[in-house]
Amino acid sequence: MGVFVISRKVSEEFKFEFVSRKGKTILTSPSYELRFECEEDIEFIKDRIQDAIFMKFKTSGGKFYFRLIIDKKEMAASRKYTTQLLMQRGIDEIVRSLSVSEILDFSSNELIFPEINFAD
């Protein structure tokens, strides 16, 4: 099952990624000024995924990607895939597990793994 990960960009704005069970980013959101806006959009997507439209594109370099659209609003864009099959697997993962996915918040400035002093 995938998971939503909230983090901060270098610009200090918030974003979320939907990450597969294998640890690969499937979707990335636009930037949010406030964390609660990011959280609200995650809940909106989870509640309305059955209404989502997946607009598929191909880059000039031959890579495939999609945009997640709900109520005529772009909610997130996918990573680039080398084949249409891999892109479809990403979409299938979203449809299958997004609505029951947990949210991990790594947006605070606290160290997740504090430094250990081995000199003692």
C-alpha positions as CSV (number, residue, x, y, z in Angstrom):
1,M,0.0,0.0,0.0
2,G,1.2,3.5,-0.8
3,V,1.7,6.4,1.6
4,F,1.4,10.2,1.4
5,V,4.6,12.0,2.5
6,I,4.4,15.7,3.4
7,S,7.7,17.6,3.2
8,R,9.1,21.0,2.6
9,K,10.7,22.4,-0.5
10,V,13.9,24.5,-0.4
11,S,11.6,27.5,-0.7
12,E,10.0,26.4,2.7
13,E,6.7,25.7,0.9
14,F,4.9,22.4,1.6
15,K,4.2,19.6,-0.9
16,F,3.0,16.0,-0.7
17,E,4.1,13.0,-2.6
18,F,2.2,9.7,-3.0
19,V,4.9,7.0,-2.7
20,S,4.4,3.3,-3.7
21,R,5.0,0.5,-1.3
22,K,8.3,0.0,-3.0
23,G,9.4,3.6,-2.1
24,K,9.0,5.1,-5.6
25,T,7.3,8.5,-5.9
26,I,4.2,8.2,-8.1
27,L,2.6,11.7,-7.6
28,T,3.9,15.1,-6.5
29,S,1.6,18.0,-5.6
30,P,2.0,21.6,-6.4
31,S,3.4,23.9,-3.7
32,Y,1.4,25.0,-0.6
33,E,2.1,28.0,1.6
34,L,0.5,26.3,4.6
35,R,0.7,22.7,5.8
36,F,-3.0,22.5,6.5
37,E,-3.8,23.3,2.9
38,C,-1.6,20.3,1.9
39,E,-3.4,18.1,4.3
40,E,-6.8,19.3,3.1
41,D,-6.0,18.4,-0.5
42,I,-4.8,15.0,0.6
43,E,-8.1,14.3,2.3
44,F,-10.0,15.7,-0.7
45,I,-8.1,13.4,-3.0
46,K,-8.6,10.4,-0.8
47,D,-12.4,11.1,-0.6
48,R,-12.8,11.8,-4.3
49,I,-10.4,9.4,-6.0
50,Q,-13.3,7.6,-7.7
51,D,-14.1,10.9,-9.6
52,A,-10.5,11.4,-10.7
53,I,-9.5,11.9,-14.3
54,F,-6.0,10.7,-15.3
55,M,-4.8,12.9,-18.2
56,K,-2.0,11.1,-19.9
57,F,0.9,12.8,-21.8
58,K,4.1,12.0,-23.6
59,T,7.2,14.2,-23.5
60,S,9.2,15.1,-26.5
61,G,11.9,12.7,-25.1
62,G,9.5,9.8,-25.2
63,K,8.7,9.6,-21.5
64,F,5.1,9.1,-20.2
65,Y,3.4,10.9,-17.3
66,F,-0.1,11.8,-16.1
67,R,-1.9,14.5,-14.2
68,L,-4.5,13.8,-11.6
69,I,-7.5,16.0,-12.1
70,I,-10.5,16.3,-9.8
71,D,-13.3,18.8,-10.4
72,K,-11.3,20.4,-13.2
73,K,-8.4,21.1,-10.8
74,E,-5.0,19.6,-11.2
75,M,-4.2,18.0,-7.9
76,A,-0.8,16.4,-8.7
77,A,1.5,15.3,-11.5
78,S,3.2,11.9,-11.8
79,R,6.8,11.1,-12.2
80,K,8.1,10.3,-15.7
81,Y,7.8,6.7,-16.9
82,T,9.7,4.9,-19.6
83,T,6.7,2.9,-20.9
84,Q,2.9,3.3,-21.0
85,L,2.7,0.0,-19.1
86,L,4.7,1.4,-16.2
87,M,2.6,4.5,-16.2
88,Q,-0.6,2.4,-16.1
89,R,0.8,0.5,-13.2
90,G,1.3,3.8,-11.3
91,I,-2.3,4.7,-12.0
92,D,-3.5,1.3,-10.9
93,E,-1.6,1.7,-7.6
94,I,-3.3,5.0,-7.0
95,V,-6.8,3.6,-7.7
96,R,-6.1,0.5,-5.6
97,S,-4.6,2.1,-2.4
98,L,-4.7,5.9,-2.3
99,S,-8.0,6.1,-0.4
100,V,-6.7,4.0,2.5
101,S,-3.2,5.3,2.6
102,E,-1.6,6.8,5.6
103,I,0.0,10.3,5.8
104,L,3.6,10.7,7.0
105,D,4.6,14.3,7.9
106,F,8.3,15.0,7.5
107,S,7.8,18.8,7.1
108,S,9.1,19.8,10.6
109,N,12.7,20.9,11.0
110,E,13.4,18.3,13.6
111,L,15.9,15.6,12.9
112,I,14.3,12.3,12.4
113,F,17.5,10.5,13.3
114,P,19.4,12.6,15.8
115,E,23.2,12.6,15.6
116,I,25.0,10.1,17.9
117,N,28.2,11.1,19.4
118,F,30.5,8.1,19.3
119,A,33.4,9.9,21.0
120,D,32.2,9.1,24.5
